[in-house]
Amino acid sequence: MSTNKDRLVIFDTTLRDGEQSPGASMTKDEKLRVARQLERMRVDVIEAGFAAASPGDFDAIHSIAEAIKDSTVCSLARANENDIRRAGEAIKPAQRGRIHTFIATSPIHMEKKLRMTPDQVVEQAVKAVGWARQHTDDVEFSAEDAGRSELDFLCRIFEEVIKAGAKTINVPDTVGYNLPSQFAETLRQVIARVPNSDKVVWSVHCHNDLGLAVANSLAAVQAGARQVECTINGLGERAGNASLEEVVMAVRTRGDIFPVETRIDTTQIVPASKLISQITGYPVQPNKAIVGANAFAHESGIHQDGVLKHRETYEIMRAEDVGWTQNKLVLGKHSGRNAFKTRLTELGIVFDSDEALNSAFARFKELADKKHEIFDEDLQALVSDEVVSAESEHYKLVYSHVCSETGETPECSLTLSVGGAERKAQATGSGPVDAAFSAIEQIAASGSELLLYSVNAITTGTDAQGEVTVRLSKGGRIVNGQGADTDIVIASAKAYLNALNKLESCPGKVNPQGDI
């Protein structure tokens, strides 16, 4: 870290705000894998969840707080005593723990949602910071919907929470309403007008409803913000959040403009992107900046010629600097159990027991018999493929036979294990996958609605595993199911069953009644 630039704190909220994407809920083990990757990437603050939302969220935050040593572990909490107490208990094992409390400050939110007067909101915010300080000295305060709040009121509430002991002040554009010049001016004004503004870190949390989350975040940095809240791949509810990889690489690439630098290990960006994509089932579009498959591809002959002569004619970053040269071939069918375990550990995958490791190793050997070259992405998918534990796996594929030929209606015969008992079904469909889903539904009769079916190749080559995401909706709940296999119909059936198992076993979360 050079001495002539300020430190820009990278606050990653993939595990909290990112998980609020429809169907993107993660298991505790998956959250631990993500947290370890974020730590490997040297993220400053990991917002691990919303402790009061559910017992599962609390448990995941607590486990991450125990496991993570290099990053600050944070829990979100509404400005009430119970939320803050749960957050404090969840982060207690952390070497560095933070409580992030928030309350709405825009006129529409205060009147219509909170049904509180501005005076009551300020009073509650001050109380919340005081409660949080009973658990940690590292308290962050957010003014929800700051982007539509009155400037005088923002200055007033920020002054009071700083007096109460908040160390970080977050100015969120909760609904993605602001434009860069407008948002930058808001930051300049509050920093200039709020007493003791130099005693806190000013932060921003921008949503992407107008496609401006990164632009607004960077404009705020130029105006004095020194923390950016963001997610891997820009994941998040509605149109998502500011993309971590875009913020970090913009600051790094345009060091002539930004008086800040991060401590992020940028070579871990692409591995993090791929991990999040596989776990959540949200694929990355090919033309996505930094982490898209085409981000460093050159189709135009003029571009190709220029890059061959001098790379910087058309490339402002090196692909290897963000991790595109990683994830090379690491294992094959002759690799042993120890090499397998070592590589998974390097990827942040740790098993609780030898039994779980042996089961994963057996699946690896099965895959190696089908696929000559095993890449890191294959290993991540192999572990993600069976995220529902055996005891809670209500539906399991035992056998399938699919017949699809030109001019004939595709058919599928399959056998499922349902609560330990085998059941068979046969169905036709417009295609082999449709037939497989129809056969599954004959048995499950779930009454769910299929919202999304998508297929991605995990690696290159005709022997690549297909990774399938299925999104189901039932009774107001939305879940994603993932499945991977070299046979795309089997991968599809696995994904559908994985989604059904989540509908069967996963409890819902408490609605946090607000978001930053």
TITORGU-288092 format. One record per residue (C-alpha): z, y, x negated; residue in one letter. Coordinates in steps of 0.2 Angstrom, whole numbers, plus 5000, padded with zeros to 4 digits. Each point is the difference from the previous one (the first is absolute). Layout:
# residues N
ZYXA ...
//
This chain:
# residues 516
500050005000M 499550164992S 501250155000T 498850135006N 499849935018K 501249975014D 500349825007R 499249965016L 501149875009V 499049875009I 500949945015F 499249845008D 500349965018T 498849865002T 501549895005L 500650125013R 498650115007D 498649884994G 500849865010E 499950105016Q 498149975000S 499749895015P 500349824995G 500450044982A 501849935001S 500549914984M 501349864997T 501550034988K 499249904987D 498450105001E 500950164999K 500949944985L 498349964992R 499350175004V 501650094994A 499949904983R 498250064998Q 500450185004L 501449994987E 498749934988R 498950155004M 501550114996R 500150085017V 501550125000D 500749975017V 499749855011I 500350035019E 500549825004A 500150025019G 501050075015F 501749914999A 500550035018A 498349945007A 500549825000S 501149874991P 498449944991G 499750184993D 501850014994F 499949834991D 498450054992A 500650174993I 501649914994H 499149874991S 498850134992I 501550104995A 500749854991E 498349964991A 499350164995I 500750084984K 498850144994D 499650095016S 501150095013T 500249905016V 500050105016C 500349975018S 499550115015L 501350065013A 500050115015R 501250145000A 501449905008N 501649914993E 499549825004N 498350014992D 500750084984I 501449884999R 498749855001R 498950084987A 501550034989G 500549815001E 498249954997A 499850094984I 501749974994K 499549874986P 498750124993A 500250074982Q 499250165008R 500150015019G 499450145011R 500250045019I 498650095008H 500650085016T 498950105012F 500050105016I 498650095009A 499850184998T 498450065010S 500350085017P 499149865009I 501049874992H 501750085002M 499650045018E 499149855007K 500649864989K 501750054993L 500550115015R 501150104988M 500150194996T 499550064982P 501950034997D 500449825005Q 498649944988V 500750094985V 501749945004E 499549825001Q 498950014984A 501550074990V 501149865007K 498749874996A 500050064982V 501950004999G 500049825007W 498749944987A 501050084986R 501449885003Q 498849864995H 499050084986T 499750164990D 498249985002D 499650075018V 498350055006E 499850105016F 498350015010S 499650125013A 498949905012E 498450085006D 500350144987A 498150035001G 500250075017R 501750084998S 500450195000E 500250064982L 501650105003D 500849855007F 499549894986L 500750124987C 501650005010R 500349815002I 499549974982F 501250134994E 501449925009E 499649824995V 499950054982I 501850085002K 500549835007A 499449914984G 498249945003A 499149974983K 498349985007T 499250105014I 498549935008N 498750105010V 498949875010P 498450035009D 500549865012T 498550015011V 498750054987G 499750175008Y 500050114985N 498650064989L 500250014981P 500150194998S 501250015015Q 501149864994F 500050084982A 500650165007E 501449925010T 500649924984L 499950174991R 500950095013Q 501549885002V 500249994981I 500050184998A 501150045015R 501349865000V 501650044989P 500349874986N 498249935002S 500049984982D 501549885001K 499049875010V 498449904999V 498750055013W 499149865008S 498549975012V 499549865011H 498350025007C 499149905014H 498249975000N 499550045018D 498750124995L 499649914983G 500950144991L 501649914994A 499649994982V 499250185000A 501650075008N 501149904988S 499150074985L 499950185007A 501949985002A 500249954982V 499150154994Q 501250105011A 501549934992G 500449835008A 500649884987R 500149845010Q 498649925010V 500349865013E 498649885001C 499549825003T 498949884992I 498250005007N 500650145011G 500749885012L 501050075014G 500150025019E 498650085009R 498750064987A 501249964986G 500950104986N 499550094984A 499349864988S 501149984985L 498549954989E 499050155005E 501550124997V 500549934983V 498249994993M 499650185006A 501550064991V 499549904984R 498150045001T 500350185003R 501350044988G 499250174997D 500450055017I 501749915004F 501650064990P 500749835003V 499949814995E 500749845006T 500849854992R 498949885009I 499249854991D 498250035007T 499449834994T 501149925014Q 499150105014I 498749875004V 501249854999P 501150105012A 498650045012S 499449825001K 501849935003L 500350125014I 498349965008S 500349824999Q 501850015007I 499650125014T 498349945005G 499350174998Y 498449994989P 499550144989V 498350085004Q 498749974986P 499850194998N 501850045000K 500450124985A 500849924985I 500449825007V 498449975010G 498849864994A 498650134998N 501150144992A 499349984983F 498349925005A 498450094996H 498449965011E 498950144996S 498949984985G 500350174994I 501849975001H 499949844991Q 499050074986D 501250154998G 501549884999V 499249894988L 499650154988K 501750085003H 501349945012R 500650185004E 498450055008T 500549925016Y 501749934998E 501550114999I 501249854998M 500049844991R 500149845012A 501149924987E 501350155002D 500449955018V 500049814997G 498249945004W 500049904984T 501549905004Q 500149855012N 498949904988K 500049815001L 501749944996V 500249815005L 499049855004G 500249825006K 500849954984H 501350134999S 501849945001G 501550045011R 500850124987N 498450104997A 499850015019F 501850065002K 499950124985T 498450095007R 500850015018L 501550084992T 498950134991E 499250045017L 501850035008G 500149835009I 501649924998V 500549845010F 501849975006D 500049814996S 499149874990D 499449925016E 499150165005A 499250014983L 499549825001N 499250035017S 499050154994A 499549904984F 499349865011A 499050135010R 499350074984F 499549834994K 499149975017E 499150174998L 499549964982A 499249845005D 498950105012K 499750164989K 499749994982H 500650174995E 501750065007I 500350194999F 501650115002D 499350045018E 499949825004D 501849984995L 500650145010Q 499149935015A 500749834997L 501750075002V 499650115014S 499149865010D 501749925005E 501250145003V 500849925015V 501349884993S 499849825005A 501550005012E 499350145010S 498249955000E 499849955018H 498149974999Y 499249914985K 498349944998L 499949824996V 498249955002Y 498450095005S 498249945003H 498650135003V 498249965005C 498750154999S 498249975000E 498450095004T 499650015019G 501749915004E 501650085007T 501349994986P 501549895003E 501849984993C 501249865001S 501750034992L 501849945000T 501550124999L 501849964996S 500950105014V 501950004997G 499849844990G 499049915013A 498149974998E 498850065013R 498149995001K 498750115008A 498150015000Q 499050165004A 498350084999T 499650184995G 498650124996S 500349964982G 501149884990P 501450124998V 500050055019D 500149815003A 501549984989A 500950145008F 499649935017S 500749834995A 501650084993I 500250105016E 499849845011Q 501649944992I 501050174997A 499550095016A 500850154992S 499250135012G 499750114985S 498550124997E 499049994985L 499850184993L 499249974983L 499249864990Y 499450044982S 499549904985V 500050054982N 499549904985A 501550004988I 499049984984T 498249994996T 498949845000G 499549885014T 501549904997D 501250155004A 501449985012Q 499750095016G 501550115006E 500150025018V 501050135010T 500349975019V 500950145010R 500849945016L 500950105014S 501249945013K 501350095010G 499950164990G 500249914983R 498650004987I 500049884986V 498849964986N 499749824994G 499249954984Q 499249844994G 499049964984A 498949854996D 498449964992T 499549945018D 499850155010I 500349915017V 501749934993I 500550174993A 499650075018S 501149875008A 501450034988K 499950185003A 500149985019Y 501549884999L 500950124987N 499850145013A 500749885014L 501449954989N 500550184998K 499950035018L 501149855003E 501350044987S 500150184994C 501250115010P 499450185004G 500750164992K 501050145008V 498850145003N 500650144987P 499550135013Q 499250114987G 499150004984D 499750114985I 
//
